Amino acid sequence: MIRLDLSDEERREVQQVSRQAVGRVALRAQMVLLCARGYRVPQIAQIHDCGEDVVRLWLHRYHAEGIAGLADEPRSGRPPKDRLAAEIVDTQASQAPQCAGHARSFWTVATLTAFLLSRFRLALSRSSVRRYLKAKGWRWARPRLAPARKVDPEAPAKLAALAAAAQAVAAGDGHLLYLDECDVHLLPTIRAMWMKGPRLRVPTPGQNAKHAFFGALEARSGRWLWVDHERKRAVHFVAFLDELVRQFPTGTLYLALDNAPIHTAKVVQRWLAAHPRVQALWLPKYGAHDVNPAERIWGFLKTDVAANRLAGTMAALVEAARRCFHDLPRYPVALPQPQPALAEAA
C-alpha cells in the first residue's frame, strides 16, 4: 500500500498543477491528491480508467522527485531531416506548377514529391508530403465551376468621369448624386442572427407583394433623398428626376446611374435632353454596385426593416421603410463617403 502525507504547501502545489497543467500531467496530480486522501491504488486506477501499475509508477515518481516527477521524460526518436520541410511544402504547393516549368495545371503528391527532390534536394516520402499538406490546411477536393466575371471595357473612362465630377463638386461646382432604386418585398428577407434553442422560424405571407423606392445619395453631404411608388417604372423615375431638379435648382447636377432599363428608357433620354444642366454619369456595367454607395442604404433598409420578420401587410412594411429613411441621419452607421473611393479607383 502506498501512502503520501502532503504538507499544506505541497497540497496547494499539487492542487495548482491539477488545475492548470495540460492533459496527462493534471491527471497524475489528481492521482497524488487521491492517494493523499486515503484512496487505494485499485480505487484510483478505477477512477481514472487506467492500470494499477500506471498509478503506482506516478505515485512513486512523485514520492522520489516531487512535482517534477509528474512531467513526461524526454522521448528518444529521430529528429526531423529538415525542420523547414513543412514550410517548403506549403510554399511550393501555393505556386502553380507552371511557375516551376511544368505543364501540369495542378500538383499531385507524386509530382510535388519529385519536384522537391529535384529542385531542393529535399528527400521526403509521399506520406510525409501528404501529412505536411494536411497540417498546413490543404485538402484534396474537386474545384467548382464558376462563371467568369464580365468586365466593362469602358470602366476606366467611366470611373475617371466620376472622379472628375467629384473634384468639380468639391470645388463648389454643382452636386453629385448617386441614384438607385429598390423593391421591398412582403416576403421577409433572411439574415444571419443570434438565436437560442430551436432554429427560428419566420412565417411567410400567403402571397408575395412588393413596393418600389427610388433614392439619391448626395456625395458631398451624405444627404439622402427618396420617393416611393407602387411600381418601379420609367415614368416614376422621371418624376423622381423632376423632384431632384427642384431640390437642387442651381449648378450642374451630376447623376451617377447604372444601366438599368428604367434609366436607359426613351422617356428618360428625352428628359435628359430637355435638361442640359443635368449630366448623366454611367456607372461601369457588371459592377455598378461596387462603386455606388446608394446600394448600402438598401442594405440598411433590408436589414433593419425587412429582415427575419413578417410585416403582416404591405402598408405596414412601407410605413416602416419610410420611418427608416426619416431616421437615417440619426443612424449609428456612418453614411458612405464615395469621393476617396472614386479617386482611388480612377
C-alpha positions as MATLAB code, in Angstrom:
seq = 'MIRLDLSDEERREVQQVSRQAVGRVALRAQMVLLCARGYRVPQIAQIHDCGEDVVRLWLHRYHAEGIAGLADEPRSGRPPKDRLAAEIVDTQASQAPQCAGHARSFWTVATLTAFLLSRFRLALSRSSVRRYLKAKGWRWARPRLAPARKVDPEAPAKLAALAAAAQAVAAGDGHLLYLDECDVHLLPTIRAMWMKGPRLRVPTPGQNAKHAFFGALEARSGRWLWVDHERKRAVHFVAFLDELVRQFPTGTLYLALDNAPIHTAKVVQRWLAAHPRVQALWLPKYGAHDVNPAERIWGFLKTDVAANRLAGTMAALVEAARRCFHDLPRYPVALPQPQPALAEAA';
ca = [
       0.000    0.000    0.000;
       1.301    3.442   -0.945;
       0.678    6.400    1.354;
       1.558   10.035    0.718;
       1.468   12.553    3.528;
       1.372   16.044    1.991;
       2.114   19.217    3.845;
      -0.209   22.175    3.317;
       2.290   23.763    0.922;
       2.737   20.526   -1.047;
      -1.025   20.054   -1.260;
      -1.502   23.584   -2.614;
       1.256   22.996   -5.151;
      -0.268   19.715   -6.387;
      -3.751   21.237   -6.497;
      -2.439   24.101   -8.629;
      -0.858   21.625  -11.055;
      -4.094   19.612  -11.254;
      -5.995   22.761  -12.237;
      -3.505   24.443  -14.561;
      -1.466   21.677  -16.179;
      -2.460   20.243  -19.527;
      -3.578   16.675  -20.230;
      -1.852   13.787  -18.520;
       0.171   15.861  -16.051;
      -3.062   17.151  -14.480;
      -4.382   13.572  -14.183;
      -1.191   12.474  -12.446;
      -1.537   15.328   -9.933;
      -5.102   14.182   -9.254;
      -3.777   10.662   -8.563;
      -1.430   12.144   -5.965;
      -4.253   14.072   -4.306;
      -6.483   10.992   -4.184;
      -3.684    8.949   -2.645;
      -3.108   11.656   -0.014;
      -6.828   11.482    0.847;
      -6.542    7.754    1.577;
      -7.701    6.213   -1.698;
      -6.081    2.880   -2.502;
      -4.293    2.178   -5.803;
      -7.108   -0.034   -7.236;
      -9.646    2.687   -6.488;
      -7.519    5.380   -8.163;
      -6.979    3.122  -11.184;
     -10.734    2.589  -11.484;
     -11.479    6.324  -11.214;
      -9.000    7.192  -13.971;
      -9.698    4.080  -16.056;
      -6.064    3.011  -16.205;
      -3.878    0.179  -14.946;
      -2.762   -0.130  -11.342;
       0.871   -0.239  -12.491;
       0.406    3.201  -14.092;
      -0.893    4.631  -10.816;
       1.989    3.103   -8.842;
       4.532    4.455  -11.353;
       3.427    8.077  -10.951;
       2.958    7.877   -7.192;
       6.494    6.544   -6.844;
       7.776    9.220   -9.247;
       6.135   11.934   -7.140;
       7.465   10.437   -3.896;
      11.003   10.422   -5.331;
      11.083   13.683   -7.352;
       8.132   15.788   -6.249;
       6.161   17.821   -8.799;
       8.949   17.482  -11.387;
       8.431   13.723  -11.391;
       4.919   14.105  -12.861;
       6.211   15.577  -16.130;
       6.916   13.470  -19.222;
      10.521   12.476  -19.707;
      12.222   13.442  -22.986;
      11.468   10.831  -25.621;
      14.023    9.388  -27.942;
      13.474    9.408  -31.657;
      14.996   10.505  -34.895;
      14.867   14.290  -35.318;
      13.231   15.569  -38.483;
      15.516   15.709  -41.501;
      14.566   19.299  -42.213;
      12.676   21.445  -39.728;
      11.566   23.715  -42.571;
      10.149   20.867  -44.647;
       6.526   21.726  -43.838;
       7.061   25.370  -44.797;
       8.787   24.398  -48.043;
       5.983   22.015  -48.989;
       3.334   24.642  -48.208;
       5.115   27.401  -50.132;
       5.691   25.250  -53.207;
       2.127   23.929  -53.226;
       0.894   27.546  -53.190;
       2.574   28.164  -56.538;
       1.150   26.741  -59.753;
       3.260   24.010  -61.414;
       3.615   26.275  -64.458;
       5.732   28.634  -62.326;
       8.226   25.794  -61.917;
       8.269   24.968  -65.613;
       5.802   22.076  -65.506;
       2.979   21.668  -67.999;
       0.608   20.346  -65.354;
      -2.221   22.563  -64.149;
      -2.111   21.354  -60.518;
       0.118   19.439  -58.120;
      -0.293   15.848  -57.044;
       1.575   14.322  -54.125;
       3.732   12.326  -56.551;
       4.735   15.286  -58.728;
       5.291   17.555  -55.732;
       7.482   14.938  -54.036;
       9.559   14.511  -57.181;
       9.890   18.259  -57.684;
      11.058   18.873  -54.099;
      13.753   16.250  -54.562;
      14.978   17.588  -57.908;
      14.810   21.298  -57.115;
      15.665   21.481  -53.390;
      17.304   18.091  -52.795;
      14.621   17.566  -50.151;
      14.055   13.823  -49.896;
      10.585   13.197  -48.470;
       8.266   10.249  -48.740;
       4.863   10.714  -50.317;
       3.203   10.065  -46.964;
       5.307   12.837  -45.385;
       4.370   15.298  -48.145;
       0.716   14.393  -47.717;
       0.979   14.833  -43.942;
       2.628   18.251  -44.310;
      -0.039   19.369  -46.771;
      -2.856   18.411  -44.407;
      -1.081   20.057  -41.480;
      -0.976   23.309  -43.472;
      -4.697   23.201  -44.276;
      -4.579   21.655  -47.753;
      -7.221   19.126  -48.772;
      -7.807   17.028  -51.889;
     -11.148   18.094  -53.380;
     -12.774   18.979  -56.671;
     -12.990   22.649  -57.663;
     -16.324   24.153  -58.639;
     -17.050   25.750  -61.964;
     -17.862   29.445  -61.712;
     -18.954   31.864  -64.420;
     -16.284   34.300  -65.497;
     -16.926   37.813  -64.261;
     -17.699   40.205  -67.073;
     -15.768   43.450  -67.279;
     -16.944   46.665  -68.847;
     -14.220   47.804  -71.298;
     -15.319   51.406  -70.726;
     -14.991   51.138  -66.934;
     -11.739   53.175  -66.653;
     -13.228   56.065  -68.621;
     -16.454   55.975  -66.583;
     -14.583   55.941  -63.286;
     -12.406   58.819  -64.475;
     -15.546   60.823  -65.307;
     -16.913   60.138  -61.818;
     -13.637   61.261  -60.247;
     -13.655   64.437  -62.322;
     -17.239   65.173  -61.268;
     -16.329   64.612  -57.617;
     -13.438   67.068  -57.934;
     -15.674   69.657  -59.581;
     -18.256   69.301  -56.825;
     -15.548   69.598  -54.168;
     -14.551   72.888  -55.800;
     -18.131   74.165  -55.450;
     -19.463   73.396  -58.929;
     -22.824   71.660  -58.587;
     -23.846   68.420  -56.904;
     -23.012   64.756  -57.436;
     -25.825   62.312  -56.673;
     -25.759   58.520  -56.763;
     -29.137   57.156  -57.857;
     -30.641   53.725  -57.437;
     -33.942   52.014  -56.735;
     -35.067   49.026  -54.735;
     -38.163   46.904  -54.209;
     -39.183   45.902  -50.702;
     -40.946   42.549  -50.615;
     -43.590   41.353  -48.213;
     -41.720   38.035  -48.175;
     -39.225   38.504  -45.311;
     -35.538   38.909  -46.057;
     -33.451   36.287  -44.239;
     -30.264   37.358  -42.449;
     -27.966   35.547  -40.030;
     -28.733   36.345  -36.396;
     -28.091   35.127  -32.858;
     -30.676   32.619  -31.739;
     -31.086   30.275  -28.793;
     -32.831   26.935  -28.771;
     -34.512   25.592  -31.919;
     -33.830   27.354  -35.214;
     -36.014   30.441  -35.555;
     -38.968   30.062  -37.915;
     -40.026   33.190  -39.836;
     -43.600   32.996  -41.182;
     -44.186   33.803  -44.840;
     -47.134   35.624  -46.410;
     -49.703   33.696  -48.399;
     -48.793   35.764  -51.455;
     -45.795   37.999  -52.012;
     -46.099   41.700  -52.887;
     -43.582   44.473  -53.476;
     -43.283   48.253  -53.390;
     -40.699   50.444  -55.162;
     -38.395   53.047  -53.607;
     -36.241   55.484  -55.573;
     -33.277   57.051  -53.786;
     -30.423   59.506  -54.366;
     -27.385   59.991  -52.137;
     -25.538   63.293  -52.414;
     -21.822   62.573  -52.377;
     -20.574   65.673  -50.550;
     -23.068   65.927  -47.682;
     -24.425   62.375  -47.388;
     -27.966   63.719  -47.752;
     -30.478   61.017  -48.721;
     -33.490   61.873  -50.910;
     -36.165   59.348  -51.767;
     -39.680   58.750  -53.073;
     -41.762   55.600  -53.304;
     -44.317   54.310  -55.802;
     -46.480   51.254  -56.241;
     -44.341   50.124  -59.163;
     -40.844   50.684  -60.500;
     -41.361   52.190  -63.953;
     -39.544   54.716  -66.123;
     -42.284   57.320  -65.688;
     -41.868   57.078  -61.930;
     -38.129   57.527  -62.333;
     -38.708   60.657  -64.440;
     -40.948   62.039  -61.685;
     -38.098   61.424  -59.234;
     -35.705   63.293  -61.535;
     -38.107   66.243  -61.573;
     -38.043   66.245  -57.775;
     -34.225   66.230  -57.736;
     -34.117   69.222  -60.081;
     -36.429   71.078  -57.717;
     -34.286   70.162  -54.701;
     -31.093   71.378  -56.422;
     -32.161   74.383  -58.508;
     -28.681   75.758  -59.275;
     -25.374   74.420  -60.554;
     -24.561   71.331  -62.566;
     -26.369   68.226  -61.387;
     -24.238   65.099  -61.873;
     -26.316   61.911  -61.686;
     -24.433   58.625  -61.309;
     -26.620   55.866  -62.775;
     -26.325   52.206  -63.598;
     -27.605   50.737  -66.853;
     -30.967   49.510  -65.586;
     -33.716   49.546  -68.258;
     -35.689   52.283  -66.491;
     -32.583   54.515  -66.664;
     -31.998   53.982  -70.369;
     -35.668   54.143  -71.445;
     -36.583   56.581  -74.218;
     -38.669   58.746  -71.897;
     -35.628   59.169  -69.638;
     -33.390   60.003  -72.604;
     -35.849   62.668  -73.722;
     -35.934   64.111  -70.213;
     -32.128   64.295  -70.072;
     -32.028   66.019  -73.451;
     -34.508   68.613  -72.194;
     -32.417   69.361  -69.085;
     -28.888   70.320  -70.185;
     -27.971   71.270  -66.605;
     -28.194   67.592  -65.694;
     -25.293   65.334  -66.691;
     -25.729   61.572  -66.557;
     -22.622   59.650  -65.500;
     -22.997   55.976  -66.309;
     -21.511   53.537  -63.830;
     -19.470   50.577  -65.132;
     -21.529   47.649  -66.340;
     -21.474   44.375  -64.368;
     -20.027   46.111  -61.289;
     -22.058   49.221  -60.588;
     -22.864   48.015  -57.077;
     -19.145   48.177  -56.211;
     -18.949   51.945  -56.771;
     -22.482   53.054  -55.924;
     -22.792   53.910  -52.199;
     -26.590   54.084  -52.524;
     -26.515   50.284  -52.520;
     -25.531   50.416  -48.845;
     -28.684   52.352  -47.992;
     -30.773   49.499  -49.360;
     -28.715   47.187  -47.182;
     -29.685   49.240  -44.120;
     -33.310   49.097  -45.192;
     -33.458   45.347  -45.724;
     -31.534   44.506  -42.570;
     -33.252   46.927  -40.196;
     -36.793   46.766  -41.538;
     -37.418   43.634  -43.579;
     -35.051   41.022  -42.172;
     -36.259   37.957  -40.243;
     -39.799   39.150  -39.574;
     -43.121   39.276  -41.369;
     -44.559   42.798  -41.549;
     -48.088   41.424  -41.941;
     -49.270   43.861  -44.603;
     -47.554   45.804  -47.364;
     -48.861   49.050  -45.879;
     -47.111   48.293  -42.579;
     -43.874   47.391  -44.369;
     -43.903   50.577  -46.475;
     -44.563   52.709  -43.404;
     -41.660   51.054  -41.598;
     -39.391   51.742  -44.589;
     -40.429   55.395  -44.615;
     -39.630   55.706  -40.904;
     -36.271   54.106  -41.593;
     -35.440   56.774  -44.170;
     -36.701   59.605  -41.965;
     -34.429   58.394  -39.159;
     -31.472   57.697  -41.436;
     -29.372   60.770  -40.455;
     -29.553   59.622  -36.808;
     -28.436   56.054  -37.537;
     -25.328   54.818  -35.679;
     -23.915   53.731  -39.040;
     -21.740   56.266  -40.854;
     -23.008   57.221  -44.277;
     -20.646   56.202  -47.086;
     -18.091   58.696  -48.305;
     -17.648   57.912  -52.005;
     -15.136   60.530  -53.125;
     -11.916   58.893  -51.776;
     -13.015   55.543  -53.190;
     -13.594   57.090  -56.592;
     -10.256   58.803  -56.571;
      -8.558   55.508  -55.722;
     -10.494   53.625  -58.403;
      -9.555   56.217  -61.020;
];
